[in-house]
Amino acid sequence: MIDLSFNANSIVENKEGKLFFGSQKGVTILAPNNIILNSVQPANYITDIRIMGPNLDTLLNGVYKKEIALNHDDYYLSLNFSNLNYNRPDKNRYAYMLEGFSDEWVYTNKNLSAVYTNLDAGTYVFRVKSSNNDGLWDNEGVSLKIIKHPAFWETWWFRLLSLSLIVLSVIVGFKYYTQKMKRRNLELNKYNQQLNIEISERKRVEKALQESQLYLESLVKQRTAELEVKNEEVKNLNKKLLLRNEELEVIVEKRTQNLRASNEELIRSNEDLEQFAYIASHDLQEPLRVIGNFVGLLKRRYYKKLDKEAIEYIDFTVDGVRRMSALIRSVLVYSRVGRREQNFGIARVDKLIESKLCDLKQMIQEKNAKVHIELLPKIYCDNSQLAMVFYNLINNAIKFNKTEQPEVSVGYSEDSSGYWIFSVKDNGIGISKENQQKIFEIFKRLHAKKDYEGTGIGLSLCKKIIHQHGGKIWVESEEGKGATFMFSIDKNLKDKIQSPLTNQDFLKSVHN
């Protein structure tokens, strides 16, 4: 998560069920459908076994133990257990039982030890099972067999055996000595035979090693000759590759020259088109102004002599002249962005926006709009052009809004690739996905003039300005749920403009 606090009413759920939480630092995305329950049954182990008696205190590793035995005087038994689920281990639960002592399971999630004292002689089975953090139990668990022996002097056979041993000890002692001497002789004979066999085997192995060494030497000589042939083939192949690389370098150089010539021709063509648009728009203003003046003069002088239909025609003409004049002014602004010299410098973005809000003051008051601006950074940019971008985006956010109080939020973030990311978010009518690319085309309108005024140039102008700042512009929206326009500005724009490339060369490279 990039932040622990979020803006009020900043949660949005998309069609895929993902949740978007907006904050001052950006957007946090949560995908509930990707949360997976732990379906792995935990492996259970008895880790430590502690046995205490009058003269001992023994600690055993119980991981691989299946059975243990206790002496008659062992009075303390401690069994530690655990499982291998380390995903939120505080949620693990355990249950243990000592069969032969109790038939009930003891459940716990904190004390991972079972203690028994002064067990009677007999056979017991200690069982442990557990669940993982999501409550999935391993009912098979793990078990340990425990046998506690009685004191040997308490058995009847001990007394009988003691008497028998006294009688047999003398007889057995004599027989044992004679048998021991016989076994010793037999062992010496076997040892001599084994020694002779080992000597014969060692000679056979030495002979086999000599034969193997001779074979390996011949194999090495053969492999060395093959490698020398391969090395010669590799040298010949390297020569061919060098010749081919030289040929490819010549071809690449020719294609690079052709591409450079094509780029220069494209730059000249773009400059000619911008010059033509500027001159045509500038020269059209005067005749259009004359038409508007004379049509207005005609209406004023002959208003009483003209019928209602003629007056309506004149009004249509005046309205067309007004819209044509607004369109020409927009084309002039669009062409000037590419023609005039750029004026880059350090600027406070929030101060640029505040200066443009003065121009939008009347619209804000009429629409009862609310504009929230975060504390934005200082960046290297063209002040007037970047202010024009924010003016168009905030103007559209208020204009294309049917709510009683339009709300506009301006914020920013930073990405890891070296860009400032600015955003203008509104609660307006939104934009359908199929139109989210079309709106940046020049003269592209999605609504009739009677519904929303405009020339269709504003967003294309924003796109052109952002491209000249080394970035791009896009929109995220759903129809009827508002829109968020975002654009990027290169943090290293100053270094790129002040590099051996001139300012104009940089802007042309971005444009192309």
C-alpha positions in Angstrom: 0.0 0.0 0.0 1.4 3.4 -0.9 -0.6 5.2 1.9 -2.6 4.4 5.0 -5.1 7.2 4.7 -7.5 7.7 1.8 -9.7 10.5 0.5 -13.4 10.6 1.3 -15.6 9.0 -1.3 -12.5 7.9 -3.2 -13.3 4.2 -3.6 -14.3 2.8 -7.0 -15.1 -0.8 -8.1 -14.5 -1.8 -11.7 -16.2 -4.5 -13.7 -13.6 -7.1 -12.7 -14.4 -6.6 -9.0 -11.1 -4.7 -8.2 -11.3 -1.9 -5.6 -9.5 1.4 -6.2 -8.8 3.6 -3.1 -7.6 7.1 -3.9 -5.2 9.0 -1.6 -2.9 12.0 -1.8 0.0 9.7 -2.9 -1.9 7.9 -5.7 -4.3 4.9 -6.0 -4.2 1.6 -4.1 -5.7 -1.4 -5.9 -7.2 -4.4 -4.0 -8.3 -7.5 -5.9 -10.6 -9.5 -3.5 -11.0 -12.3 -6.0 -7.3 -13.0 -5.8 -7.3 -13.8 -2.1 -6.7 -17.5 -1.7 -7.4 -19.6 1.4 -4.6 -21.8 2.7 -5.6 -25.3 1.5 -2.4 -27.1 2.6 -2.7 -29.5 5.5 0.0 -28.8 8.1 2.7 -31.4 8.7 2.9 -32.2 12.4 6.0 -33.2 14.4 6.9 -34.1 17.9 10.0 -31.9 18.3 11.5 -32.5 21.7 11.1 -35.2 24.4 12.3 -34.6 27.9 12.6 -37.5 30.4 13.5 -37.0 34.1 14.4 -39.6 36.7 16.3 -39.7 40.0 19.7 -39.7 38.3 19.1 -38.3 34.8 17.5 -35.5 32.8 17.4 -36.5 29.1 16.4 -34.4 26.1 15.6 -36.3 22.9 14.9 -35.2 19.3 11.4 -36.5 18.7 11.1 -35.7 14.9 11.9 -39.3 13.8 10.9 -41.2 16.9 8.2 -43.8 16.7 8.6 -45.4 20.1 10.4 -44.6 23.4 10.8 -46.6 26.6 10.8 -45.3 30.2 12.4 -46.8 33.2 10.4 -47.7 36.2 11.8 -44.7 38.2 11.3 -42.0 35.4 8.8 -39.7 37.0 8.6 -36.8 34.5 7.8 -36.8 30.7 7.5 -33.6 28.6 6.5 -33.7 24.9 6.9 -30.6 22.7 5.1 -30.5 19.3 4.7 -28.1 16.4 3.7 -28.0 12.7 5.3 -26.5 9.5 2.6 -23.9 8.7 4.4 -20.5 8.9 1.6 -18.5 7.2 0.3 -16.6 10.3 1.4 -19.3 12.7 -0.4 -17.5 15.6 -3.7 -18.8 14.0 -2.6 -22.5 14.2 -4.5 -24.7 16.6 -3.4 -28.0 18.2 -5.0 -31.0 19.9 -3.2 -33.9 21.7 -4.2 -37.0 23.6 -2.4 -39.8 25.5 -4.2 -43.1 24.8 -4.1 -45.3 27.9 -4.2 -42.3 30.1 -7.1 -40.3 28.7 -9.6 -40.6 25.8 -10.3 -36.9 25.4 -8.5 -34.5 23.1 -6.9 -31.4 24.7 -7.1 -28.3 22.4 -4.6 -25.4 22.6 -3.1 -22.7 20.4 -0.5 -21.3 22.7 1.0 -24.0 25.0 2.8 -26.4 22.6 3.8 -28.9 25.2 2.2 -31.8 27.1 3.5 -32.9 30.5 2.8 -36.2 32.3 4.2 -37.2 35.7 4.4 -40.5 37.6 2.9 -42.7 34.8 2.1 -46.3 35.8 3.9 -49.1 34.1 2.3 -50.0 30.8 2.0 -49.0 27.1 0.7 -45.6 25.9 0.2 -43.9 22.5 0.6 -40.1 22.4 -1.2 -38.5 19.4 -1.0 -34.9 18.1 -3.0 -33.2 15.3 -3.3 -29.5 14.2 -4.9 -27.0 11.9 -3.4 -24.3 9.7 -4.2 -20.6 9.9 -7.5 -21.0 8.0 -8.8 -23.9 10.2 -7.9 -26.8 7.9 -7.2 -29.8 10.3 -4.7 -32.6 9.6 -6.8 -35.3 11.3 -4.1 -38.0 10.7 -1.6 -36.2 12.9 1.5 -37.9 14.3 1.8 -40.5 17.1 4.5 -41.8 19.5 4.4 -45.2 21.3 5.5 -45.0 25.0 6.4 -48.0 27.0 7.1 -47.8 30.7 8.8 -50.9 32.2 8.2 -52.1 35.7 11.1 -52.5 38.2 12.9 -55.8 37.5 13.1 -56.8 41.2 9.4 -56.8 41.4 8.9 -59.7 38.9 8.7 -63.4 40.0 11.1 -64.5 37.3 13.9 -62.4 38.7 14.1 -64.4 41.9 14.0 -67.7 40.0 16.6 -66.5 37.6 18.9 -65.4 40.4 19.0 -68.9 41.8 19.5 -70.5 38.5 22.4 -68.1 37.6 24.2 -69.0 40.7 24.1 -72.8 39.8 24.9 -72.3 36.2 27.6 -69.7 36.6 30.3 -72.2 37.5 29.3 -74.6 34.7 28.9 -71.9 32.1 32.2 -70.3 33.2 34.2 -73.4 32.3 32.4 -74.1 29.1 32.7 -70.5 28.1 36.5 -70.5 28.4 36.9 -73.6 26.3 34.5 -72.3 23.6 36.3 -69.0 23.6 39.6 -70.7 22.7 37.9 -72.6 19.9 36.3 -69.5 18.5 39.6 -67.7 18.6 41.3 -70.4 16.6 38.5 -70.3 14.0 38.7 -66.5 13.7 42.4 -66.7 13.1 41.9 -69.2 10.3 39.2 -67.1 8.7 41.4 -63.9 9.0 44.2 -65.6 7.1 41.9 -66.8 4.3 40.4 -63.3 4.0 43.8 -61.7 3.8 44.8 -64.0 0.9 41.6 -63.1 -0.9 42.2 -59.4 -0.5 45.8 -59.6 -1.8 44.5 -61.4 -5.0 41.7 -58.8 -5.4 44.2 -55.9 -5.1 46.4 -57.4 -7.8 43.4 -57.7 -10.1 42.3 -54.1 -9.5 45.8 -52.8 -10.2 45.9 -54.6 -13.5 42.5 -53.2 -14.4 43.6 -49.6 -13.5 46.6 -49.9 -15.8 44.4 -51.0 -18.7 41.9 -48.2 -18.0 44.8 -45.6 -17.9 46.1 -46.8 -21.3 42.5 -46.6 -22.8 42.0 -43.1 -21.4 45.3 -41.8 -22.9 44.3 -43.1 -26.3 40.9 -41.5 -25.9 42.4 -38.1 -24.9 44.7 -38.2 -28.0 41.7 -38.9 -30.3 39.6 -36.2 -28.7 42.4 -33.7 -28.9 42.7 -34.3 -32.7 38.9 -33.8 -33.1 39.1 -30.5 -31.2 41.9 -29.2 -33.4 39.7 -29.9 -36.4 36.7 -28.1 -34.7 38.9 -25.1 -33.8 39.9 -24.7 -37.4 36.3 -24.8 -38.5 35.4 -22.2 -35.9 38.1 -19.9 -37.1 36.8 -20.1 -40.7 33.3 -19.5 -39.5 34.5 -16.4 -37.5 36.1 -15.0 -40.7 32.8 -15.4 -42.6 30.9 -13.7 -39.7 33.3 -10.7 -39.8 32.8 -10.3 -43.5 29.0 -10.6 -43.1 29.1 -8.0 -40.2 31.0 -5.6 -42.5 28.4 -6.0 -45.2 25.5 -5.5 -42.7 27.2 -2.3 -41.3 27.3 -0.9 -44.9 23.6 -1.8 -45.4 22.6 -0.2 -42.0 24.5 3.0 -42.8 22.7 3.3 -46.1 19.3 2.7 -44.5 20.2 5.2 -41.7 21.0 7.9 -44.2 17.7 7.2 -46.1 15.8 7.3 -42.8 17.5 10.6 -41.8 16.6 12.1 -45.1 12.9 10.9 -44.7 12.7 12.4 -41.2 14.1 15.8 -42.4 11.6 15.8 -45.3 8.8 15.0 -42.8 9.9 17.8 -40.5 9.9 20.3 -43.4 6.4 19.0 -44.4 5.1 19.5 -40.8 6.6 23.0 -40.6 5.0 23.9 -44.0 1.6 22.6 -42.8 1.8 24.6 -39.5 2.8 27.7 -41.5 -0.1 27.2 -43.9 -2.6 26.7 -41.0 -1.3 29.9 -39.3 -1.4 32.1 -42.4 -4.8 30.7 -43.6 -6.4 31.2 -40.2 -4.9 34.7 -39.8 -5.9 35.8 -43.3 -9.5 34.4 -43.0 -10.2 36.5 -39.9 -10.4 39.8 -41.9 -12.9 38.7 -44.6 -14.9 36.9 -42.0 -15.0 40.0 -39.8 -16.2 42.0 -42.9 -19.0 39.5 -43.6 -20.1 39.6 -40.0 -20.1 43.5 -39.9 -22.1 43.8 -43.2 -24.6 41.2 -42.3 -25.2 42.9 -39.0 -25.5 46.3 -40.8 -28.0 44.8 -43.2 -30.1 43.5 -40.3 -30.1 46.9 -38.5 -30.9 49.0 -41.6 -33.5 46.8 -43.2 -34.9 45.1 -40.1 -38.4 46.6 -40.7 -38.4 45.9 -44.4 -37.4 42.2 -44.2 -39.9 39.5 -43.4 -39.4 37.0 -40.5 -37.8 34.3 -42.7 -35.2 36.8 -44.0 -34.4 37.9 -40.4 -34.0 34.2 -39.4 -31.6 33.7 -42.4 -29.5 36.7 -41.2 -29.4 35.3 -37.7 -28.2 31.9 -39.0 -25.5 33.8 -40.9 -24.4 35.8 -37.9 -24.3 32.6 -35.7 -22.2 30.8 -38.4 -19.8 33.8 -38.6 -19.4 33.7 -34.8 -18.7 30.0 -34.7 -16.4 30.2 -37.7 -14.5 33.1 -35.9 -14.1 31.0 -32.7 -12.9 28.0 -34.8 -10.3 30.2 -36.6 -9.1 31.6 -33.3 -8.7 28.0 -32.0 -6.8 27.0 -35.1 -4.5 30.0 -34.6 -3.8 29.0 -31.1 -3.1 25.4 -32.1 -0.7 26.5 -34.9 1.1 29.0 -32.7 1.9 26.2 -30.2 4.1 24.6 -32.8 5.5 27.8 -34.3 6.5 30.1 -31.5 9.7 29.8 -29.5 9.4 27.7 -26.4 9.9 29.6 -23.0 11.0 26.9 -20.6 11.8 27.5 -16.9 11.1 26.4 -13.4 7.5 27.0 -12.3 5.2 26.1 -9.4 2.4 24.1 -11.0 -0.3 25.0 -8.4 0.5 28.8 -8.9 -0.1 28.3 -12.7 -3.4 26.7 -12.1 -4.5 29.4 -9.6 -3.8 32.1 -12.3 -6.0 30.3 -14.8 -8.9 29.8 -12.2 -9.3 33.6 -12.4 -10.2 33.2 -16.1 -12.7 30.5 -15.1 -14.2 32.4 -12.2 -17.5 33.2 -13.9 -18.1 29.6 -15.0 -17.2 28.3 -11.5 -19.7 30.7 -9.9 -22.5 29.9 -12.4 -22.1 26.1 -12.1 -21.4 26.3 -8.3 -18.3 24.2 -8.9 -15.7 23.1 -6.3 -12.0 22.9 -7.4 -9.5 21.2 -5.1 -5.8 21.7 -5.8 -3.1 19.7 -4.0 0.3 21.1 -3.1 2.0 20.5 -6.5 5.8 20.5 -7.2 8.1 22.8 -9.0 8.9 21.5 -12.4 10.8 22.6 -15.6 8.2 23.5 -18.3 6.8 26.2 -20.6 4.7 28.1 -18.1 2.1 29.5 -20.5 1.6 26.3 -22.4 1.2 24.1 -19.3 -1.2 26.6 -17.9 -3.2 26.3 -21.1 -3.4 22.5 -20.6 -4.8 22.8 -17.0 -7.2 25.6 -18.2 -8.7 23.3 -20.9 -8.9 20.2 -18.6 -10.6 22.1 -15.7 -12.9 23.9 -18.2 -14.0 20.6 -19.7 -14.5 19.0 -16.2 -16.9 21.8 -15.2 -18.6 22.1 -18.6 -19.3 18.4 -19.2 -21.0 18.0 -15.8 -24.7 17.7 -15.0 -24.5 17.5 -11.2 -25.7 20.2 -8.9 -22.1 20.9 -7.7 -19.3 19.8 -10.1 -16.2 18.7 -8.2 -12.7 18.9 -9.7 -9.5 17.5 -8.0 -6.0 18.2 -9.3 -3.2 16.0 -8.0 0.1 14.4 -9.0 2.4 11.4 -8.4 5.8 10.2 -9.4 6.6 7.0 -11.3 9.8 4.9 -11.3 10.7 5.7 -14.9 11.4 9.4 -14.3 8.1 11.2 -15.0 5.7 13.5 -13.1 2.1 12.2 -13.5 -0.5 14.9 -13.1 -4.2 14.2 -12.9 -7.5 16.2 -13.2 -10.4 14.2 -11.8 -14.1 15.2 -12.0 -17.6 13.8 -11.2 -19.0 14.6 -14.6 -20.8 12.7 -17.4 -17.8 10.4 -18.1 -16.5 9.0 -21.4 -17.2 5.6 -22.9 -14.2 3.4 -23.7 -14.6 3.5 -27.4 -14.3 7.3 -27.4 -11.4 7.6 -25.1 -8.9 7.8 -27.9 -11.0 9.8 -30.4 -11.4 12.8 -28.1 -7.8 13.8 -28.6 -8.3 14.1 -32.4 -8.5 17.7 -33.7 -12.1 18.9 -34.3 -13.5 15.7 -32.7 -16.8 16.3 -30.9 -18.9 13.7 -29.0 -21.9 16.0 -28.4 -24.1 18.3 -30.4 -23.3 22.1 -30.3 -26.8 22.7 -28.8 -25.8 20.5 -25.7 -22.3 21.7 -25.1 -20.4 24.5 -26.8 -16.9 24.2 -28.1 -14.7 23.8 -31.2 -13.2 20.3 -30.6 -9.6 21.6 -30.5 -9.0 21.9 -26.8 -7.9 18.3 -26.0 -5.9 18.0 -29.3 -4.1 21.2 -28.2 -3.4 19.6 -24.8 -2.0 16.5 -26.5 0.4 18.6 -28.7 1.7 20.6 -25.7 2.3 17.5 -23.6 4.2 15.8 -26.4 6.4 18.9 -26.6 7.2 18.3 -22.9 8.3 14.7 -23.6 5.2 13.1 -22.1 1.8 11.7 -23.1 -1.9 12.3 -22.1 -4.7 9.8 -21.5 -8.0 9.4 -19.8 -9.5 6.8 -17.4 -13.3 6.9 -17.2 -16.6 5.1 -17.3 -19.7 6.6 -18.8 -21.8 8.3 -16.1 -19.0 7.9 -13.4 -16.8 10.9 -14.1 -13.4 11.0 -15.7 -9.7 11.3 -14.7 -7.4 13.0 -17.3 -3.7 12.2 -16.7 -0.6 13.4 -18.4 3.2 12.9 -17.8 6.0 15.4 -17.9 9.6 14.2 -18.3 11.7 15.0 -15.1 14.8 15.2 -17.2 13.3 17.6 -19.8 15.8 20.4 -18.9 18.9 18.1 -19.5 17.4 16.9 -22.8 16.6 20.4 -24.1 20.1 21.7 -23.0 21.9 18.7 -24.6 23.9 19.0 -27.9 20.5 18.8 -29.6 18.9 22.2 -29.9 15.5 22.9 -28.3 13.8 22.8 -31.7 15.4 19.5 -32.6 14.2 18.0 -29.3 10.7 19.1 -29.8 10.7 17.8 -33.4 12.0 14.4 -32.2 9.2 14.2 -29.6 6.6 15.2 -32.2 7.8 12.5 -34.7 
